[in-house]
Amino acid sequence: MAEVTNELMYELLKRMHTDLSEIKFDLHEIKKRMTGTEEAVAGVNRRLDRHDERLDRIERRLELHEFAEPQRPFDRP
């Protein structure tokens, strides 16, 4: 078995430090991408809400509300 020396421990700690730095960088990149994804999903949700409101107004104006599908429990009012 190899003898544990200060040099060996130092080299091991240097490698661990390098690996940890790479992990921190990767995690930072993942957080940036997640933030971008969350913002994109929020934008899509806002657009869907606007379309839903416009559709409701069109149905009311054309008096089509009696033909509209009944709302399901998970639909927004």
mmCIF file of the N, C-alpha and C atoms, coordinates in Angstrom:
data_MODEL
# 
_entry.id   MODEL 
# 
loop_
_atom_site.group_PDB 
_atom_site.id 
_atom_site.type_symbol 
_atom_site.label_atom_id 
_atom_site.label_alt_id 
_atom_site.label_comp_id 
_atom_site.label_asym_id 
_atom_site.label_entity_id 
_atom_site.label_seq_id 
_atom_site.pdbx_PDB_ins_code 
_atom_site.Cartn_x 
_atom_site.Cartn_y 
_atom_site.Cartn_z 
_atom_site.occupancy 
_atom_site.B_iso_or_equiv 
_atom_site.pdbx_formal_charge 
_atom_site.auth_seq_id 
_atom_site.auth_comp_id 
_atom_site.auth_asym_id 
_atom_site.auth_atom_id 
_atom_site.pdbx_PDB_model_num 
ATOM 1   N N  . MET A 1 1  ? 0.848   -1.180 0.000   1.00 0.00 ? 1  MET A N  1 
ATOM 2   C CA . MET A 1 1  ? 0.000   0.000  0.000   1.00 0.00 ? 1  MET A CA 1 
ATOM 3   C C  . MET A 1 1  ? 0.893   1.242  0.000   1.00 0.00 ? 1  MET A C  1 
ATOM 4   N N  . ALA A 1 2  ? 0.486   2.257  -0.763  1.00 0.00 ? 2  ALA A N  1 
ATOM 5   C CA . ALA A 1 2  ? 1.277   3.477  -0.870  1.00 0.00 ? 2  ALA A CA 1 
ATOM 6   C C  . ALA A 1 2  ? 1.227   4.248  0.439   1.00 0.00 ? 2  ALA A C  1 
ATOM 7   N N  . GLU A 1 3  ? 2.335   4.842  0.731   1.00 0.00 ? 3  GLU A N  1 
ATOM 8   C CA . GLU A 1 3  ? 2.419   5.627  1.958   1.00 0.00 ? 3  GLU A CA 1 
ATOM 9   C C  . GLU A 1 3  ? 1.695   6.963  1.766   1.00 0.00 ? 3  GLU A C  1 
ATOM 10  N N  . VAL A 1 4  ? 0.934   7.371  2.728   1.00 0.00 ? 4  VAL A N  1 
ATOM 11  C CA . VAL A 1 4  ? 0.218   8.648  2.673   1.00 0.00 ? 4  VAL A CA 1 
ATOM 12  C C  . VAL A 1 4  ? 1.187   9.733  3.107   1.00 0.00 ? 4  VAL A C  1 
ATOM 13  N N  . THR A 1 5  ? 1.444   10.640 2.160   1.00 0.00 ? 5  THR A N  1 
ATOM 14  C CA . THR A 1 5  ? 2.366   11.739 2.443   1.00 0.00 ? 5  THR A CA 1 
ATOM 15  C C  . THR A 1 5  ? 1.630   13.057 2.305   1.00 0.00 ? 5  THR A C  1 
ATOM 16  N N  . ASN A 1 6  ? 2.279   14.093 2.751   1.00 0.00 ? 6  ASN A N  1 
ATOM 17  C CA . ASN A 1 6  ? 1.691   15.433 2.614   1.00 0.00 ? 6  ASN A CA 1 
ATOM 18  C C  . ASN A 1 6  ? 1.537   15.791 1.141   1.00 0.00 ? 6  ASN A C  1 
ATOM 19  N N  . GLU A 1 7  ? 2.492   15.385 0.310   1.00 0.00 ? 7  GLU A N  1 
ATOM 20  C CA . GLU A 1 7  ? 2.418   15.686 -1.117  1.00 0.00 ? 7  GLU A CA 1 
ATOM 21  C C  . GLU A 1 7  ? 1.217   14.991 -1.753  1.00 0.00 ? 7  GLU A C  1 
ATOM 22  N N  . LEU A 1 8  ? 1.009   13.730 -1.373  1.00 0.00 ? 8  LEU A N  1 
ATOM 23  C CA . LEU A 1 8  ? -0.128  12.989 -1.901  1.00 0.00 ? 8  LEU A CA 1 
ATOM 24  C C  . LEU A 1 8  ? -1.443  13.640 -1.477  1.00 0.00 ? 8  LEU A C  1 
ATOM 25  N N  . MET A 1 9  ? -1.545  14.021 -0.231  1.00 0.00 ? 9  MET A N  1 
ATOM 26  C CA . MET A 1 9  ? -2.753  14.685 0.275   1.00 0.00 ? 9  MET A CA 1 
ATOM 27  C C  . MET A 1 9  ? -2.964  16.025 -0.438  1.00 0.00 ? 9  MET A C  1 
ATOM 28  N N  . TYR A 1 10 ? -1.866  16.748 -0.661  1.00 0.00 ? 10 TYR A N  1 
ATOM 29  C CA . TYR A 1 10 ? -1.966  18.041 -1.331  1.00 0.00 ? 10 TYR A CA 1 
ATOM 30  C C  . TYR A 1 10 ? -2.480  17.867 -2.757  1.00 0.00 ? 10 TYR A C  1 
ATOM 31  N N  . GLU A 1 11 ? -1.946  16.885 -3.494  1.00 0.00 ? 11 GLU A N  1 
ATOM 32  C CA . GLU A 1 11 ? -2.405  16.627 -4.853  1.00 0.00 ? 11 GLU A CA 1 
ATOM 33  C C  . GLU A 1 11 ? -3.877  16.231 -4.879  1.00 0.00 ? 11 GLU A C  1 
ATOM 34  N N  . LEU A 1 12 ? -4.279  15.421 -3.934  1.00 0.00 ? 12 LEU A N  1 
ATOM 35  C CA . LEU A 1 12 ? -5.683  15.015 -3.840  1.00 0.00 ? 12 LEU A CA 1 
ATOM 36  C C  . LEU A 1 12 ? -6.585  16.212 -3.566  1.00 0.00 ? 12 LEU A C  1 
ATOM 37  N N  . LEU A 1 13 ? -6.193  17.062 -2.665  1.00 0.00 ? 13 LEU A N  1 
ATOM 38  C CA . LEU A 1 13 ? -6.976  18.262 -2.356  1.00 0.00 ? 13 LEU A CA 1 
ATOM 39  C C  . LEU A 1 13 ? -7.047  19.201 -3.553  1.00 0.00 ? 13 LEU A C  1 
ATOM 40  N N  . LYS A 1 14 ? -5.962  19.323 -4.314  1.00 0.00 ? 14 LYS A N  1 
ATOM 41  C CA . LYS A 1 14 ? -5.984  20.160 -5.514  1.00 0.00 ? 14 LYS A CA 1 
ATOM 42  C C  . LYS A 1 14 ? -6.989  19.629 -6.529  1.00 0.00 ? 14 LYS A C  1 
ATOM 43  N N  . ARG A 1 15 ? -6.987  18.304 -6.727  1.00 0.00 ? 15 ARG A N  1 
ATOM 44  C CA . ARG A 1 15 ? -7.952  17.714 -7.676  1.00 0.00 ? 15 ARG A CA 1 
ATOM 45  C C  . ARG A 1 15 ? -9.392  17.912 -7.187  1.00 0.00 ? 15 ARG A C  1 
ATOM 46  N N  . MET A 1 16 ? -9.592  17.739 -5.899  1.00 0.00 ? 16 MET A N  1 
ATOM 47  C CA . MET A 1 16 ? -10.940 17.937 -5.349  1.00 0.00 ? 16 MET A CA 1 
ATOM 48  C C  . MET A 1 16 ? -11.384 19.385 -5.520  1.00 0.00 ? 16 MET A C  1 
ATOM 49  N N  . HIS A 1 17 ? -10.467 20.308 -5.319  1.00 0.00 ? 17 HIS A N  1 
ATOM 50  C CA . HIS A 1 17 ? -10.779 21.730 -5.480  1.00 0.00 ? 17 HIS A CA 1 
ATOM 51  C C  . HIS A 1 17 ? -11.164 22.033 -6.930  1.00 0.00 ? 17 HIS A C  1 
ATOM 52  N N  . THR A 1 18 ? -10.424 21.466 -7.882  1.00 0.00 ? 18 THR A N  1 
ATOM 53  C CA . THR A 1 18 ? -10.723 21.661 -9.302  1.00 0.00 ? 18 THR A CA 1 
ATOM 54  C C  . THR A 1 18 ? -12.099 21.090 -9.636  1.00 0.00 ? 18 THR A C  1 
ATOM 55  N N  . ASP A 1 19 ? -12.367 19.882 -9.161  1.00 0.00 ? 19 ASP A N  1 
ATOM 56  C CA . ASP A 1 19 ? -13.667 19.255 -9.417  1.00 0.00 ? 19 ASP A CA 1 
ATOM 57  C C  . ASP A 1 19 ? -14.803 20.078 -8.825  1.00 0.00 ? 19 ASP A C  1 
ATOM 58  N N  . LEU A 1 20 ? -14.604 20.565 -7.612  1.00 0.00 ? 20 LEU A N  1 
ATOM 59  C CA . LEU A 1 20 ? -15.636 21.365 -6.956  1.00 0.00 ? 20 LEU A CA 1 
ATOM 60  C C  . LEU A 1 20 ? -15.871 22.674 -7.713  1.00 0.00 ? 20 LEU A C  1 
ATOM 61  N N  . SER A 1 21 ? -14.818 23.277 -8.225  1.00 0.00 ? 21 SER A N  1 
ATOM 62  C CA . SER A 1 21 ? -14.973 24.509 -9.008  1.00 0.00 ? 21 SER A CA 1 
ATOM 63  C C  . SER A 1 21 ? -15.783 24.244 -10.268 1.00 0.00 ? 21 SER A C  1 
ATOM 64  N N  . GLU A 1 22 ? -15.524 23.109 -10.927 1.00 0.00 ? 22 GLU A N  1 
ATOM 65  C CA . GLU A 1 22 ? -16.283 22.767 -12.129 1.00 0.00 ? 22 GLU A CA 1 
ATOM 66  C C  . GLU A 1 22 ? -17.752 22.515 -11.799 1.00 0.00 ? 22 GLU A C  1 
ATOM 67  N N  . ILE A 1 23 ? -17.998 21.866 -10.690 1.00 0.00 ? 23 ILE A N  1 
ATOM 68  C CA . ILE A 1 23 ? -19.381 21.603 -10.271 1.00 0.00 ? 23 ILE A CA 1 
ATOM 69  C C  . ILE A 1 23 ? -20.107 22.913 -9.979  1.00 0.00 ? 23 ILE A C  1 
ATOM 70  N N  . LYS A 1 24 ? -19.439 23.823 -9.299  1.00 0.00 ? 24 LYS A N  1 
ATOM 71  C CA . LYS A 1 24 ? -20.052 25.120 -9.008  1.00 0.00 ? 24 LYS A CA 1 
ATOM 72  C C  . LYS A 1 24 ? -20.374 25.881 -10.290 1.00 0.00 ? 24 LYS A C  1 
ATOM 73  N N  . PHE A 1 25 ? -19.469 25.841 -11.262 1.00 0.00 ? 25 PHE A N  1 
ATOM 74  C CA . PHE A 1 25 ? -19.705 26.513 -12.539 1.00 0.00 ? 25 PHE A CA 1 
ATOM 75  C C  . PHE A 1 25 ? -20.906 25.889 -13.245 1.00 0.00 ? 25 PHE A C  1 
ATOM 76  N N  . ASP A 1 26 ? -20.933 24.558 -13.304 1.00 0.00 ? 26 ASP A N  1 
ATOM 77  C CA . ASP A 1 26 ? -22.044 23.858 -13.955 1.00 0.00 ? 26 ASP A CA 1 
ATOM 78  C C  . ASP A 1 26 ? -23.373 24.177 -13.275 1.00 0.00 ? 26 ASP A C  1 
ATOM 79  N N  . LEU A 1 27 ? -23.372 24.212 -11.953 1.00 0.00 ? 27 LEU A N  1 
ATOM 80  C CA . LEU A 1 27 ? -24.594 24.522 -11.212 1.00 0.00 ? 27 LEU A CA 1 
ATOM 81  C C  . LEU A 1 27 ? -25.071 25.936 -11.517 1.00 0.00 ? 27 LEU A C  1 
ATOM 82  N N  . HIS A 1 28 ? -24.141 26.853 -11.623 1.00 0.00 ? 28 HIS A N  1 
ATOM 83  C CA . HIS A 1 28 ? -24.496 28.232 -11.964 1.00 0.00 ? 28 HIS A CA 1 
ATOM 84  C C  . HIS A 1 28 ? -25.151 28.289 -13.348 1.00 0.00 ? 28 HIS A C  1 
ATOM 85  N N  . GLU A 1 29 ? -24.582 27.548 -14.303 1.00 0.00 ? 29 GLU A N  1 
ATOM 86  C CA . GLU A 1 29 ? -25.156 27.503 -15.650 1.00 0.00 ? 29 GLU A CA 1 
ATOM 87  C C  . GLU A 1 29 ? -26.553 26.882 -15.637 1.00 0.00 ? 29 GLU A C  1 
ATOM 88  N N  . ILE A 1 30 ? -26.742 25.845 -14.868 1.00 0.00 ? 30 ILE A N  1 
ATOM 89  C CA . ILE A 1 30 ? -28.053 25.198 -14.768 1.00 0.00 ? 30 ILE A CA 1 
ATOM 90  C C  . ILE A 1 30 ? -29.080 26.165 -14.175 1.00 0.00 ? 30 ILE A C  1 
ATOM 91  N N  . LYS A 1 31 ? -28.687 26.919 -13.160 1.00 0.00 ? 31 LYS A N  1 
ATOM 92  C CA . LYS A 1 31 ? -29.600 27.894 -12.560 1.00 0.00 ? 31 LYS A CA 1 
ATOM 93  C C  . LYS A 1 31 ? -30.007 28.956 -13.580 1.00 0.00 ? 31 LYS A C  1 
ATOM 94  N N  . LYS A 1 32 ? -29.039 29.423 -14.392 1.00 0.00 ? 32 LYS A N  1 
ATOM 95  C CA . LYS A 1 32 ? -29.370 30.416 -15.415 1.00 0.00 ? 32 LYS A CA 1 
ATOM 96  C C  . LYS A 1 32 ? -30.350 29.843 -16.419 1.00 0.00 ? 32 LYS A C  1 
ATOM 97  N N  . ARG A 1 33 ? -30.134 28.615 -16.844 1.00 0.00 ? 33 ARG A N  1 
ATOM 98  C CA . ARG A 1 33 ? -31.043 27.999 -17.808 1.00 0.00 ? 33 ARG A CA 1 
ATOM 99  C C  . ARG A 1 33 ? -32.425 27.773 -17.211 1.00 0.00 ? 33 ARG A C  1 
ATOM 100 N N  . MET A 1 34 ? -32.480 27.363 -15.960 1.00 0.00 ? 34 MET A N  1 
ATOM 101 C CA . MET A 1 34 ? -33.777 27.154 -15.302 1.00 0.00 ? 34 MET A CA 1 
ATOM 102 C C  . MET A 1 34 ? -34.548 28.465 -15.196 1.00 0.00 ? 34 MET A C  1 
ATOM 103 N N  . THR A 1 35 ? -33.847 29.540 -14.881 1.00 0.00 ? 35 THR A N  1 
ATOM 104 C CA . THR A 1 35 ? -34.498 30.845 -14.803 1.00 0.00 ? 35 THR A CA 1 
ATOM 105 C C  . THR A 1 35 ? -35.075 31.213 -16.162 1.00 0.00 ? 35 THR A C  1 
ATOM 106 N N  . GLY A 1 36 ? -34.314 30.990 -17.213 1.00 0.00 ? 36 GLY A N  1 
ATOM 107 C CA . GLY A 1 36 ? -34.803 31.273 -18.557 1.00 0.00 ? 36 GLY A CA 1 
ATOM 108 C C  . GLY A 1 36 ? -36.014 30.433 -18.909 1.00 0.00 ? 36 GLY A C  1 
ATOM 109 N N  . THR A 1 37 ? -35.971 29.170 -18.534 1.00 0.00 ? 37 THR A N  1 
ATOM 110 C CA . THR A 1 37 ? -37.095 28.276 -18.808 1.00 0.00 ? 37 THR A CA 1 
ATOM 111 C C  . THR A 1 37 ? -38.342 28.718 -18.037 1.00 0.00 ? 37 THR A C  1 
ATOM 112 N N  . GLU A 1 38 ? -38.172 29.075 -16.765 1.00 0.00 ? 38 GLU A N  1 
ATOM 113 C CA . GLU A 1 38 ? -39.305 29.540 -15.958 1.00 0.00 ? 38 GLU A CA 1 
ATOM 114 C C  . GLU A 1 38 ? -39.920 30.801 -16.567 1.00 0.00 ? 38 GLU A C  1 
ATOM 115 N N  . GLU A 1 39 ? -39.080 31.719 -17.031 1.00 0.00 ? 39 GLU A N  1 
ATOM 116 C CA . GLU A 1 39 ? -39.587 32.947 -17.641 1.00 0.00 ? 39 GLU A CA 1 
ATOM 117 C C  . GLU A 1 39 ? -40.332 32.644 -18.935 1.00 0.00 ? 39 GLU A C  1 
ATOM 118 N N  . ALA A 1 40 ? -39.819 31.703 -19.711 1.00 0.00 ? 40 ALA A N  1 
ATOM 119 C CA . ALA A 1 40 ? -40.494 31.336 -20.961 1.00 0.00 ? 40 ALA A CA 1 
ATOM 120 C C  . ALA A 1 40 ? -41.855 30.707 -20.682 1.00 0.00 ? 40 ALA A C  1 
ATOM 121 N N  . VAL A 1 41 ? -41.923 29.827 -19.696 1.00 0.00 ? 41 VAL A N  1 
ATOM 122 C CA . VAL A 1 41 ? -43.194 29.186 -19.343 1.00 0.00 ? 41 VAL A CA 1 
ATOM 123 C C  . VAL A 1 41 ? -44.185 30.230 -18.832 1.00 0.00 ? 41 VAL A C  1 
ATOM 124 N N  . ALA A 1 42 ? -43.707 31.167 -18.032 1.00 0.00 ? 42 ALA A N  1 
ATOM 125 C CA . ALA A 1 42 ? -44.585 32.226 -17.535 1.00 0.00 ? 42 ALA A CA 1 
ATOM 126 C C  . ALA A 1 42 ? -45.127 33.055 -18.701 1.00 0.00 ? 42 ALA A C  1 
ATOM 127 N N  . GLY A 1 43 ? -44.283 33.331 -19.686 1.00 0.00 ? 43 GLY A N  1 
ATOM 128 C CA . GLY A 1 43 ? -44.732 34.078 -20.859 1.00 0.00 ? 43 GLY A CA 1 
ATOM 129 C C  . GLY A 1 43 ? -45.793 33.322 -21.642 1.00 0.00 ? 43 GLY A C  1 
ATOM 130 N N  . VAL A 1 44 ? -45.615 32.019 -21.789 1.00 0.00 ? 44 VAL A N  1 
ATOM 131 C CA . VAL A 1 44 ? -46.611 31.202 -22.483 1.00 0.00 ? 44 VAL A CA 1 
ATOM 132 C C  . VAL A 1 44 ? -47.926 31.208 -21.702 1.00 0.00 ? 44 VAL A C  1 
ATOM 133 N N  . ASN A 1 45 ? -47.840 31.103 -20.391 1.00 0.00 ? 45 ASN A N  1 
ATOM 134 C CA . ASN A 1 45 ? -49.056 31.122 -19.563 1.00 0.00 ? 45 ASN A CA 1 
ATOM 135 C C  . ASN A 1 45 ? -49.798 32.448 -19.692 1.00 0.00 ? 45 ASN A C  1 
ATOM 136 N N  . ARG A 1 46 ? -49.040 33.555 -19.732 1.00 0.00 ? 46 ARG A N  1 
ATOM 137 C CA . ARG A 1 46 ? -49.691 34.860 -19.896 1.00 0.00 ? 46 ARG A CA 1 
ATOM 138 C C  . ARG A 1 46 ? -50.405 34.943 -21.242 1.00 0.00 ? 46 ARG A C  1 
ATOM 139 N N  . ARG A 1 47 ? -49.741 34.436 -22.281 1.00 0.00 ? 47 ARG A N  1 
ATOM 140 C CA . ARG A 1 47 ? -50.376 34.461 -23.610 1.00 0.00 ? 47 ARG A CA 1 
ATOM 141 C C  . ARG A 1 47 ? -51.631 33.594 -23.631 1.00 0.00 ? 47 ARG A C  1 
ATOM 142 N N  . LEU A 1 48 ? -51.570 32.433 -23.009 1.00 0.00 ? 48 LEU A N  1 
ATOM 143 C CA . LEU A 1 48 ? -52.744 31.560 -22.964 1.00 0.00 ? 48 LEU A CA 1 
ATOM 144 C C  . LEU A 1 48 ? -53.883 32.230 -22.202 1.00 0.00 ? 48 LEU A C  1 
ATOM 145 N N  . ASP A 1 49 ? -53.558 32.908 -21.123 1.00 0.00 ? 49 ASP A N  1 
ATOM 146 C CA . ASP A 1 49 ? -54.592 33.623 -20.364 1.00 0.00 ? 49 ASP A CA 1 
ATOM 147 C C  . ASP A 1 49 ? -55.239 34.704 -21.220 1.00 0.00 ? 49 ASP A C  1 
ATOM 148 N N  . ARG A 1 50 ? -54.418 35.449 -21.969 1.00 0.00 ? 50 ARG A N  1 
ATOM 149 C CA . ARG A 1 50 ? -54.973 36.490 -22.841 1.00 0.00 ? 50 ARG A CA 1 
ATOM 150 C C  . ARG A 1 50 ? -55.868 35.887 -23.914 1.00 0.00 ? 50 ARG A C  1 
ATOM 151 N N  . HIS A 1 51 ? -55.435 34.784 -24.493 1.00 0.00 ? 51 HIS A N  1 
ATOM 152 C CA . HIS A 1 51 ? -56.256 34.127 -25.518 1.00 0.00 ? 51 HIS A CA 1 
ATOM 153 C C  . HIS A 1 51 ? -57.564 33.621 -24.920 1.00 0.00 ? 51 HIS A C  1 
ATOM 154 N N  . ASP A 1 52 ? -57.487 33.096 -23.720 1.00 0.00 ? 52 ASP A N  1 
ATOM 155 C CA . ASP A 1 52 ? -58.692 32.605 -23.044 1.00 0.00 ? 52 ASP A CA 1 
ATOM 156 C C  . ASP A 1 52 ? -59.671 33.760 -22.787 1.00 0.00 ? 52 ASP A C  1 
ATOM 157 N N  . GLU A 1 53 ? -59.148 34.897 -22.344 1.00 0.00 ? 53 GLU A N  1 
ATOM 158 C CA . GLU A 1 53 ? -60.003 36.067 -22.118 1.00 0.00 ? 53 GLU A CA 1 
ATOM 159 C C  . GLU A 1 53 ? -60.613 36.557 -23.428 1.00 0.00 ? 53 GLU A C  1 
ATOM 160 N N  . ARG A 1 54 ? -59.813 36.594 -24.483 1.00 0.00 ? 54 ARG A N  1 
ATOM 161 C CA . ARG A 1 54 ? -60.333 37.039 -25.782 1.00 0.00 ? 54 ARG A CA 1 
ATOM 162 C C  . ARG A 1 54 ? -61.428 36.092 -26.270 1.00 0.00 ? 54 ARG A C  1 
ATOM 163 N N  . LEU A 1 55 ? -61.216 34.801 -26.114 1.00 0.00 ? 55 LEU A N  1 
ATOM 164 C CA . LEU A 1 55 ? -62.209 33.827 -26.536 1.00 0.00 ? 55 LEU A CA 1 
ATOM 165 C C  . LEU A 1 55 ? -63.508 33.996 -25.745 1.00 0.00 ? 55 LEU A C  1 
ATOM 166 N N  . ASP A 1 56 ? -63.389 34.238 -24.449 1.00 0.00 ? 56 ASP A N  1 
ATOM 167 C CA . ASP A 1 56 ? -64.587 34.476 -23.632 1.00 0.00 ? 56 ASP A CA 1 
ATOM 168 C C  . ASP A 1 56 ? -65.350 35.702 -24.131 1.00 0.00 ? 56 ASP A C  1 
ATOM 169 N N  . ARG A 1 57 ? -64.619 36.789 -24.439 1.00 0.00 ? 57 ARG A N  1 
ATOM 170 C CA . ARG A 1 57 ? -65.277 37.998 -24.945 1.00 0.00 ? 57 ARG A CA 1 
ATOM 171 C C  . ARG A 1 57 ? -65.963 37.739 -26.280 1.00 0.00 ? 57 ARG A C  1 
ATOM 172 N N  . ILE A 1 58 ? -65.302 36.989 -27.144 1.00 0.00 ? 58 ILE A N  1 
ATOM 173 C CA . ILE A 1 58 ? -65.901 36.671 -28.452 1.00 0.00 ? 58 ILE A CA 1 
ATOM 174 C C  . ILE A 1 58 ? -67.163 35.842 -28.261 1.00 0.00 ? 58 ILE A C  1 
ATOM 175 N N  . GLU A 1 59 ? -67.104 34.851 -27.390 1.00 0.00 ? 59 GLU A N  1 
ATOM 176 C CA . GLU A 1 59 ? -68.280 34.017 -27.154 1.00 0.00 ? 59 GLU A CA 1 
ATOM 177 C C  . GLU A 1 59 ? -69.440 34.840 -26.589 1.00 0.00 ? 59 GLU A C  1 
ATOM 178 N N  . ARG A 1 60 ? -69.120 35.751 -25.661 1.00 0.00 ? 60 ARG A N  1 
ATOM 179 C CA . ARG A 1 60 ? -70.184 36.604 -25.104 1.00 0.00 ? 60 ARG A CA 1 
ATOM 180 C C  . ARG A 1 60 ? -70.777 37.513 -26.181 1.00 0.00 ? 60 ARG A C  1 
ATOM 181 N N  . ARG A 1 61 ? -69.900 38.111 -26.986 1.00 0.00 ? 61 ARG A N  1 
ATOM 182 C CA . ARG A 1 61 ? -70.373 39.021 -28.022 1.00 0.00 ? 61 ARG A CA 1 
ATOM 183 C C  . ARG A 1 61 ? -71.246 38.291 -29.040 1.00 0.00 ? 61 ARG A C  1 
ATOM 184 N N  . LEU A 1 62 ? -70.886 37.090 -29.398 1.00 0.00 ? 62 LEU A N  1 
ATOM 185 C CA . LEU A 1 62 ? -71.654 36.323 -30.375 1.00 0.00 ? 62 LEU A CA 1 
ATOM 186 C C  . LEU A 1 62 ? -72.761 35.491 -29.722 1.00 0.00 ? 62 LEU A C  1 
ATOM 187 N N  . GLU A 1 63 ? -72.879 35.667 -28.415 1.00 0.00 ? 63 GLU A N  1 
ATOM 188 C CA . GLU A 1 63 ? -73.887 34.944 -27.635 1.00 0.00 ? 63 GLU A CA 1 
ATOM 189 C C  . GLU A 1 63 ? -73.772 33.432 -27.839 1.00 0.00 ? 63 GLU A C  1 
ATOM 190 N N  . LEU A 1 64 ? -72.539 32.955 -27.752 1.00 0.00 ? 64 LEU A N  1 
ATOM 191 C CA . LEU A 1 64 ? -72.278 31.529 -27.926 1.00 0.00 ? 64 LEU A CA 1 
ATOM 192 C C  . LEU A 1 64 ? -72.077 30.826 -26.588 1.00 0.00 ? 64 LEU A C  1 
ATOM 193 N N  . HIS A 1 65 ? -72.310 31.527 -25.502 1.00 0.00 ? 65 HIS A N  1 
ATOM 194 C CA . HIS A 1 65 ? -72.031 30.949 -24.191 1.00 0.00 ? 65 HIS A CA 1 
ATOM 195 C C  . HIS A 1 65 ? -72.839 29.689 -23.926 1.00 0.00 ? 65 HIS A C  1 
ATOM 196 N N  . GLU A 1 66 ? -74.029 29.554 -24.526 1.00 0.00 ? 66 GLU A N  1 
ATOM 197 C CA . GLU A 1 66 ? -74.803 28.343 -24.279 1.00 0.00 ? 66 GLU A CA 1 
ATOM 198 C C  . GLU A 1 66 ? -74.203 27.132 -24.985 1.00 0.00 ? 66 GLU A C  1 
ATOM 199 N N  . PHE A 1 67 ? -73.346 27.378 -25.981 1.00 0.00 ? 67 PHE A N  1 
ATOM 200 C CA . PHE A 1 67 ? -72.687 26.286 -26.691 1.00 0.00 ? 67 PHE A CA 1 
ATOM 201 C C  . PHE A 1 67 ? -71.300 25.976 -26.128 1.00 0.00 ? 67 PHE A C  1 
ATOM 202 N N  . ALA A 1 68 ? -70.863 26.804 -25.242 1.00 0.00 ? 68 ALA A N  1 
ATOM 203 C CA . ALA A 1 68 ? -69.524 26.605 -24.681 1.00 0.00 ? 68 ALA A CA 1 
ATOM 204 C C  . ALA A 1 68 ? -69.500 25.344 -23.834 1.00 0.00 ? 68 ALA A C  1 
ATOM 205 N N  . GLU A 1 69 ? -68.337 24.730 -23.784 1.00 0.00 ? 69 GLU A N  1 
ATOM 206 C CA . GLU A 1 69 ? -68.188 23.521 -22.972 1.00 0.00 ? 69 GLU A CA 1 
ATOM 207 C C  . GLU A 1 69 ? -68.322 23.910 -21.504 1.00 0.00 ? 69 GLU A C  1 
ATOM 208 N N  . PRO A 1 70 ? -68.952 23.020 -20.706 1.00 0.00 ? 70 PRO A N  1 
ATOM 209 C CA . PRO A 1 70 ? -69.019 23.307 -19.278 1.00 0.00 ? 70 PRO A CA 1 
ATOM 210 C C  . PRO A 1 70 ? -67.610 23.299 -18.691 1.00 0.00 ? 70 PRO A C  1 
ATOM 211 N N  . GLN A 1 71 ? -67.413 24.136 -17.695 1.00 0.00 ? 71 GLN A N  1 
ATOM 212 C CA . GLN A 1 71 ? -66.084 24.207 -17.101 1.00 0.00 ? 71 GLN A CA 1 
ATOM 213 C C  . GLN A 1 71 ? -65.817 22.976 -16.259 1.00 0.00 ? 71 GLN A C  1 
ATOM 214 N N  . ARG A 1 72 ? -64.609 22.481 -16.383 1.00 0.00 ? 72 ARG A N  1 
ATOM 215 C CA . ARG A 1 72 ? -64.179 21.341 -15.569 1.00 0.00 ? 72 ARG A CA 1 
ATOM 216 C C  . ARG A 1 72 ? -63.556 21.883 -14.305 1.00 0.00 ? 72 ARG A C  1 
ATOM 217 N N  . PRO A 1 73 ? -63.432 21.057 -13.288 1.00 0.00 ? 73 PRO A N  1 
ATOM 218 C CA . PRO A 1 73 ? -62.894 21.545 -11.999 1.00 0.00 ? 73 PRO A CA 1 
ATOM 219 C C  . PRO A 1 73 ? -61.511 22.166 -12.081 1.00 0.00 ? 73 PRO A C  1 
ATOM 220 N N  . PHE A 1 74 ? -60.675 21.739 -13.023 1.00 0.00 ? 74 PHE A N  1 
ATOM 221 C CA . PHE A 1 74 ? -59.307 22.275 -13.090 1.00 0.00 ? 74 PHE A CA 1 
ATOM 222 C C  . PHE A 1 74 ? -59.210 23.513 -13.970 1.00 0.00 ? 74 PHE A C  1 
ATOM 223 N N  . ASP A 1 75 ? -60.288 23.899 -14.646 1.00 0.00 ? 75 ASP A N  1 
ATOM 224 C CA . ASP A 1 75 ? -60.283 25.102 -15.463 1.00 0.00 ? 75 ASP A CA 1 
ATOM 225 C C  . ASP A 1 75 ? -60.306 26.334 -14.564 1.00 0.00 ? 75 ASP A C  1 
ATOM 226 N N  . ARG A 1 76 ? -59.711 27.401 -15.073 1.00 0.00 ? 76 ARG A N  1 
ATOM 227 C CA . ARG A 1 76 ? -59.766 28.667 -14.338 1.00 0.00 ? 76 ARG A CA 1 
ATOM 228 C C  . ARG A 1 76 ? -61.103 29.332 -14.612 1.00 0.00 ? 76 ARG A C  1 
ATOM 229 N N  . PRO A 1 77 ? -61.647 29.991 -13.614 1.00 0.00 ? 77 PRO A N  1 
ATOM 230 C CA . PRO A 1 77 ? -62.933 30.680 -13.837 1.00 0.00 ? 77 PRO A CA 1 
ATOM 231 C C  . PRO A 1 77 ? -62.768 31.903 -14.720 1.00 0.00 ? 77 PRO A C  1 
# 
